[in-house]
Amino acid sequence: MSTCEYTEREHRHERALLLIDKPTQVSANQTSCDDDPVAADTDALFLVTYAVVMPTLCCVGLVSNVVNLCVLRRGADAVATGTARAVGSGVGCFASPAYVYLRCLAVADLLAMAFCLPMAATRAVGSPYASRWVALYTARLSLFLVNAAIAASNLLVLAFTTERYVAVCRPTVTRGRTHRASRVVAAVIGIYSVVVATPELFAWRVEDVGGATYAVVYNGGYLESVWLWLVWPWLKEMTTKMMPIAAVAAMNPLIVRRYRRRARTSDDRRRARDERRLLVVLAGVCAAFVVLSTPSAVATVMYNDARMRSYAFVVFVCVSNCMEIANNALNFYVYSVASSDFRRHLRHLCACNKVAPSMETSETSVEG
């Protein structure tokens, strides 16, 4: 079978992958597709996607998520030492159990960017590879590491949203919420993300094609397992992408509506302000998550052999994959726009000040 003649079963497996591989990397029985105009046109597209756009997003994401972790840690330390109000900010997310999810989200996004960078490099070069170790990494670890990190990121956004939904819409249940419980949930999410991505460790194999070069080819044994080519891909996509998007989109309007109702009757102004800060951060994170992840979910549903012969659909898939990577790279900018508390701690971090009194009051700590 040529690389241009993918089977439907191979496509069903590929739907579980984050990125579409170059045609030279899909089939175990590869032949040239130079006479296929669509395959020829995709060469430049893959080069731009993997050699320019994704590395740029990854570099931006690496820097921004490191800064995220530093600012979130500084905010938590300020709350722990009682200096949060001294810098003109409220406790906001830094004292809430939601802080655990935001910090773990930054870690997951940082790992996704770190793993995506070498993956983009190997796909920009394409199979076959001159190094057996590069081929082994591409076949065994590349997609597994990236997809595990992105799955964890998606589920952490869902956990953050759920925590806010329970806190705002089901306040009688929030008495048992603690940072420890949030850490347990984050740990379970991490374990599940690794487990659900594990089959990707065995989806590809390395073949010596001679001349000290090695090709990454699809593992044909997967086609014999209903679990691996049908059940697992849909389970992974449903639980780590489609369900989180649907749940986040459904819960956020309920949270906003309930918060506005409570804010009109609440006598605790400080608590109302802190909840408002978290609500603004939540809205920014969830809006970016839904907008940037939905195209990838749509591409997953539409993915089939006939559409992959269309250059327009291949473009759509590549754009949707870049948008999904951008979701993991841009949370720093979402926080910066949505939270003035975050901006204050960022300014003090850049100025290397432990405590810098501010003339701003906590009433003005939420800006549009």
PyMOL commands that set and color helices and strands:
alter all, ss='L'
color gray80, all
select helices_A, chain A and resi 8-14+23-25+37-81+85-87+92-95+98-125+132-169+171-176+179-202+220-224+226-265+269-302+307-309+311-329+331-338+340-350+362-364
alter helices_A, ss='H'
color red, helices_A
select strands_A, chain A and resi 204-210+213-218
alter strands_A, ss='S'
color yellow, strands_A
deselect
rebuild
show_as cartoon
